[in-house]
Amino acid sequence: MDSRDEKVHLEKDEARAGSTPGTVRYILLISLVLAIAALSLIWIVRAVQAPDDTGGVNDTREAVEQGDVTPQEQPGMQSPAPPPAGNGAS
């Protein structure tokens, strides 16, 4: 403690009555890394175990075939071309 000009000047450790080793920083960093690793592991395992015919275009195609949606409601899904009208073919 230093008293210059009637003011009291304390060091950080004296004012806090202890030291600041920074262990909370390490606990948060380790926890963050473990959380990211756990979620990544869950995502990767589920992706590997998923059937190949699910997701994306396959789900959209299945919904259109079942009549749940129309192709025009699905971006990127092409509807079949209508047959030509009046060409005389029977």
C-alpha positions, -999 to +999 in steps of 0.1 A: +000+000+000+013+034-009+000+067+003+010+096-019-006+130-016-032+117+009-045+092-016-044+055-010-029+034-039-034-004-037-021-031-059-047-053-076-040-083-053-042-061-022-075-045-033-091-079-042-077-096-011-064-124-033-049-134-066-066-140-100-051-172-115-077-172-144-090-208-138-125-198-149-111-189-183-097-224-187-128-241-174-150-222-200-125-229-228-124-267-220-162-268-216-167-251-250-143-275-267-161-305-251-195-292-261-184-287-297-168-322-298-199-339-283-223-322-307-200-329-337-198-365-327-236-368-324-240-352-358-214-373-376-227-406-361-263-398-371-252-388-406-233-420-411-263-441-398-289-423-419-302-442-449-289-430-483-324-424-498-334-397-473-330-360-473-329-332-499-342-341-533-353-376-524-377-363-497-391-336-522-395-362-549-414-386-525-437-357-513-445-348-549-452-385-559-475-389-529-494-358-538-486-339-506-473-309-526-472-298-562-438-295-580-444-257-584-444-253-546-409-269-544-380-247-555-356-266-578-380-294-585-390-296-622-424-307-632-428-330-661-435-314-694-471-316-704-479-337-734-482-318-767-518-310-775-535-316-808-507-334-826-531-361-839-513-390-823-537-416-809 
